[in-house]
Amino acid sequence: MISDTPGLMDQVRDRFAHIDVCPFEGPRAFFENAGGALRLKSVVETSAAYASYPDNQGRPNVASQALMAAIDKGKADMRLFLNAPKGVVFVGESGSEVLFRLVRNAATGSEKGGVMIRSTLEHPAMGSAMAHWAEQTGRELIEVVHDNATGLVTAEAYKAVLRPDIRVASIIHTSPVTGKSTDVKAITAAIREVAPNAIVLVDGIQHACHGPVDVTDYDVDGYALSPYKMFSRHGYGVGWVSDRLTALAHEQIAGNGPLSWELGTRDTGAYATFSDVVAYFDWLGSQFSESDDRRTRLEAAGSAIHDEEAKLTGLILNGTGNLRGLSEMPGVELIAAEGDTPREGVISITVEGWDTKALVEFLGSKGVRTHIRKADNYSGNVLVPLGKPDCLRVSYCHYNTEAEVAKLLGAMEEALAQVG
Ligand SMILES: Cc1ncc(COP(=O)(O)O)c(C=O)c1O
């Protein structure tokens, strides 16, 4: 585990900008990682460097060739992270834009007729794209209802409504509200059994910072990432598409070849900062694996992150030292409390007697950064069926420490004391 290895947590934390001090507000423990994770210092440096180069791509001069090499390296690193030796990787405007592009091209490129299928656990970026393109292509949209108690949607729930004429199916990998991860491989296998040629698209945006992804193993056709939620920065999204999806007629610049998915001049800094993220996972993995194989090291990083975050989940829920955990505090209710599916960096709660917005502000005044999720178009899919107007989200990553958890729990005790 990272925190059990002498000196390693310090080395990890030293790689991130503003790890314990907000440049605007001062010292704080950062528990808003699902809204945007901390940025690697290497990403900040790389961004500035590439922003400073005036050269365009595709020219014979040395600077231009260096940019092309950085793009090629970024693509190779994306493939490695996703375990995608086949298919195509590309960069878009944001995670949402990539999801829309995947859904749009799958819906318009697939054989006419049939239906589309999604789940109610999805973030509206995927959900809105599925609803819009089902309507535009005259297809019924089947909605698989998630389970309120576990905060999950299962392969069994999909199976109950599957039919052979499914053209496009969507799956969320991890919910940013419940923190629970779906079994993408099992859901995809269930879909393929009934509709072998369905295009299966996955929103991996909340999952990705918790470890490498394996699109080959999942047997899916599209996967989207938001780099700002995985230690990079805003300004781009990353997409992967299978050969099956690429073979459908899809939007592209005429003449750029059948494999082209990129639209317009690329931001080399986007590709280069993704390489920084993969280099970080590689470095972390090399602390736990002596393998010469980079993918093996990325997987080792994923399991170290998984173990560290499982420890953090336990501390937040069950307490540390003489501090009670959230699950032991009176008046604190956990969202998606049931089931044994591990949480991926998210614990959402409601607190009796506290207005959630005021509680976020109170915790902020104690140096603990959290966030409110409201029953609006972004989180209403989870909160409305629970009859809750909002909840407080505590979201964490492997670089959070036991001392930060103690700060959170101590501040929560002070909050509870105020309502008596
Ligand atoms: C699961 C999930 N999907 C999609 C999005 C949208 O990503 P982006 O902000 O990159 O458009 C988010 C953002 O919170 C998310 O958590």
The ligand as an SDF file (V2000), in Angstrom:
LIG
                    3D

 16 16  0  0  0  0  0  0  0  0999 V2000
  -19.3990   10.3820  -14.9360 C   0  0  0  0  0  0  0  0  0  0  0  0
  -19.2650   11.6920  -15.6350 C   0  0  0  0  0  0  0  0  0  0  0  0
  -19.5430   11.7590  -16.9540 N   0  0  0  0  0  0  0  0  0  0  0  0
  -19.4010   12.8960  -17.6500 C   0  0  0  0  0  0  0  0  0  0  0  0
  -18.9800   14.0640  -17.0520 C   0  0  0  0  0  0  0  0  0  0  0  0
  -18.7810   15.3060  -17.8740 C   0  0  0  0  0  0  0  0  0  0  0  0
  -17.4050   15.4630  -18.1340 O   0  0  0  0  0  0  0  0  0  0  0  0
  -16.8130   16.8580  -18.6980 P   0  0  0  0  0  0  0  0  0  0  0  0
  -16.8930   17.8230  -17.5690 O   0  0  0  0  0  0  0  0  0  0  0  0
  -15.4010   16.5540  -19.1110 O   0  0  0  0  0  0  0  0  0  0  0  0
  -17.6270   17.2570  -19.8510 O   0  0  0  0  0  0  0  0  0  0  0  0
  -18.7090   14.0520  -15.6690 C   0  0  0  0  0  0  0  0  0  0  0  0
  -18.3460   15.2920  -14.9840 C   0  0  0  0  0  0  0  0  0  0  0  0
  -18.5840   15.4730  -13.8030 O   0  0  0  0  0  0  0  0  0  0  0  0
  -18.8440   12.8260  -14.9470 C   0  0  0  0  0  0  0  0  0  0  0  0
  -18.5710   12.7610  -13.6280 O   0  0  0  0  0  0  0  0  0  0  0  0
  1  2  1  0
  2  3  1  0
  2 15  2  0
  3  4  2  0
  4  5  1  0
  5  6  1  0
  5 12  2  0
  6  7  1  0
  7  8  1  0
  8  9  2  0
  8 10  1  0
  8 11  1  0
 12 13  1  0
 12 15  1  0
 13 14  2  0
 15 16  1  0
M  END
$$$$
